[in-house]
Amino acid sequence: MDIFTGISFSQSVRSNREKYYKAFSDTGDADNFADGTSFVLELMEIISSRQSLIIQSLNERATQLKRAKVHIMEQYTENSPERHILYLLVQSRLFNDSDTTGIIDNEIKELGKKRGLSARSINQAFLQLTEAGIIDLIKRRPLQHVISRRYLAEIEKAPETI
């Protein structure tokens, strides 16, 4: 079992509790002679079903990310701090369960330094993007921003590919 299957396993069983317990009960039935084949097959079906949902969700998010990238590229120059901030915040929004587990401003600044962007230019971009309503401040300690709902709606209208 790979790490991603392992992570989704308990959710899979929890959301299919009745099927799981029935398969478990059937395996323990005296007429079954302790054959665990049906239990294993049912468990594999539960896991497979959950994995399909995860793959579908990831594909949808990948499509949304492509759409966002195109939209951001059309609005901001190649090495601009705004482009850097927005692309990271979009990824954080799409691939995190909640804003609180998303990327914080200091991480964005560190990644920006590696791309040759100054902390000052990134701070300035944070201010401009916030004032424009493109991003929202959600936490002060540590500082953390997210993509605004309005900007997400704009992205939804953007074309899927370049």
C-alpha positions as CSV (number, residue, x, y, z in Angstrom):
1,M,0.0,0.0,0.0
2,D,1.5,3.4,-1.0
3,I,1.4,6.4,1.3
4,F,-1.6,8.1,-0.5
5,T,-3.7,4.9,-0.2
6,G,-2.7,4.6,3.4
7,I,-3.8,8.2,4.1
8,S,-7.2,7.7,2.4
9,F,-7.8,4.2,3.9
10,S,-9.5,5.3,7.1
11,Q,-11.6,7.8,5.3
12,S,-12.6,5.1,2.8
13,V,-13.6,2.7,5.6
14,R,-15.4,5.4,7.6
15,S,-17.5,6.5,4.6
16,N,-18.3,2.9,3.7
17,R,-18.8,1.7,7.2
18,E,-21.8,-0.5,6.5
19,K,-20.1,-2.3,3.6
20,Y,-17.0,-2.8,5.7
21,Y,-18.8,-4.3,8.7
22,K,-20.9,-6.5,6.5
23,A,-17.8,-7.9,4.8
24,F,-16.2,-8.4,8.2
25,S,-19.3,-10.1,9.5
26,D,-19.6,-12.4,6.5
27,T,-16.0,-13.5,6.9
28,G,-16.7,-14.5,10.5
29,D,-19.8,-16.5,9.5
30,A,-19.4,-20.2,10.3
31,D,-20.7,-21.1,6.8
32,N,-17.8,-19.2,5.3
33,F,-15.2,-21.5,6.8
34,A,-13.0,-18.4,7.7
35,D,-12.4,-17.6,4.0
36,G,-11.2,-14.0,3.9
37,T,-11.4,-13.6,0.2
38,S,-14.7,-11.8,0.1
39,F,-13.5,-9.4,2.9
40,V,-10.3,-8.6,1.0
41,L,-12.2,-8.1,-2.3
42,E,-14.8,-5.8,-0.6
43,L,-12.0,-3.8,1.1
44,M,-10.2,-3.4,-2.2
45,E,-13.4,-2.2,-3.8
46,I,-13.8,0.4,-1.0
47,I,-10.2,1.6,-1.5
48,S,-10.5,1.6,-5.3
49,S,-13.6,3.7,-5.1
50,R,-12.0,6.3,-2.9
51,Q,-8.8,6.4,-5.0
52,S,-11.0,7.1,-8.1
53,L,-12.6,10.1,-6.3
54,I,-9.1,11.4,-5.3
55,I,-7.9,11.1,-8.9
56,Q,-11.0,12.9,-10.2
57,S,-10.5,15.7,-7.6
58,L,-6.8,16.1,-8.5
59,N,-7.6,16.2,-12.2
60,E,-10.2,18.9,-11.6
61,R,-7.7,20.9,-9.5
62,A,-5.0,20.5,-12.1
63,T,-7.4,22.0,-14.7
64,Q,-8.2,24.9,-12.4
65,L,-4.5,25.5,-11.8
66,K,-3.8,25.6,-15.6
67,R,-6.6,28.1,-16.0
68,A,-5.2,30.2,-13.1
69,K,-1.7,30.1,-14.5
70,V,-3.0,31.4,-17.9
71,H,-5.0,34.1,-16.2
72,I,-2.0,35.2,-14.0
73,M,0.4,35.1,-16.9
74,E,-1.9,37.4,-18.9
75,Q,-2.0,40.0,-16.2
76,Y,1.6,40.1,-14.8
77,T,5.1,40.1,-16.3
78,E,7.2,37.0,-16.1
79,N,9.4,37.7,-13.0
80,S,7.0,40.0,-11.2
81,P,6.4,39.5,-7.5
82,E,2.7,39.6,-8.1
83,R,2.8,36.6,-10.4
84,H,5.0,34.8,-7.9
85,I,2.6,35.5,-5.0
86,L,-0.6,34.7,-6.9
87,Y,0.6,31.5,-8.4
88,L,1.7,30.2,-5.0
89,L,-1.5,31.3,-3.3
90,V,-3.6,29.6,-6.0
91,Q,-1.8,26.4,-5.5
92,S,-2.2,26.7,-1.8
93,R,-5.9,27.3,-2.2
94,L,-6.4,24.4,-4.6
95,F,-4.3,21.7,-2.8
96,N,-4.9,22.4,0.9
97,D,-8.0,21.4,2.9
98,S,-8.2,24.8,4.6
99,D,-6.7,28.2,4.6
100,T,-5.1,27.6,8.0
101,T,-2.9,24.8,6.5
102,G,-2.0,27.0,3.5
103,I,1.2,28.8,2.7
104,I,2.2,31.7,4.9
105,D,3.7,35.0,3.6
106,N,7.2,34.2,5.0
107,E,7.3,31.0,2.9
108,I,6.3,33.0,-0.2
109,K,9.1,35.5,0.6
110,E,11.7,32.7,1.0
111,L,10.7,31.1,-2.3
112,G,10.8,34.6,-3.9
113,K,14.4,35.2,-2.8
114,K,15.4,32.0,-4.5
115,R,13.9,33.4,-7.7
116,G,15.8,36.7,-7.3
117,L,12.9,38.7,-5.9
118,S,13.6,41.1,-3.0
119,A,11.6,41.0,0.2
120,R,10.7,44.6,-0.3
121,S,9.2,44.0,-3.8
122,I,7.2,41.1,-2.4
123,N,6.0,43.1,0.5
124,Q,5.0,45.9,-1.9
125,A,3.1,43.4,-4.1
126,F,1.3,42.0,-1.1
127,L,0.1,45.5,-0.2
128,Q,-1.0,46.2,-3.8
129,L,-2.8,42.9,-4.3
130,T,-4.6,43.3,-1.0
131,E,-5.7,46.9,-1.8
132,A,-6.9,45.7,-5.2
133,G,-9.0,43.0,-3.5
134,I,-7.1,40.2,-5.3
135,I,-5.9,38.7,-2.1
136,D,-7.2,38.8,1.5
137,L,-5.3,39.0,4.7
138,I,-6.5,36.1,6.9
139,K,-4.0,36.0,9.7
140,R,-1.5,38.5,11.2
141,R,0.7,36.2,13.2
142,P,2.3,34.9,11.1
143,L,1.1,37.0,8.2
144,Q,-1.0,34.9,5.8
145,H,-3.0,35.8,2.7
146,V,-5.3,33.9,0.5
147,I,-6.7,34.5,-3.0
148,S,-10.0,36.4,-2.8
149,R,-13.3,34.9,-3.9
150,R,-13.6,37.6,-6.5
151,Y,-10.3,36.8,-8.1
152,L,-11.2,33.0,-8.0
153,A,-14.3,33.9,-9.9
154,E,-12.2,35.7,-12.5
155,I,-10.0,32.7,-12.8
156,E,-13.0,30.4,-13.5
157,K,-13.7,32.5,-16.6
158,A,-10.2,32.2,-17.9
159,P,-9.3,29.8,-20.7
160,E,-8.0,26.4,-19.8
161,T,-4.8,26.5,-22.0
162,I,-2.5,29.0,-23.5
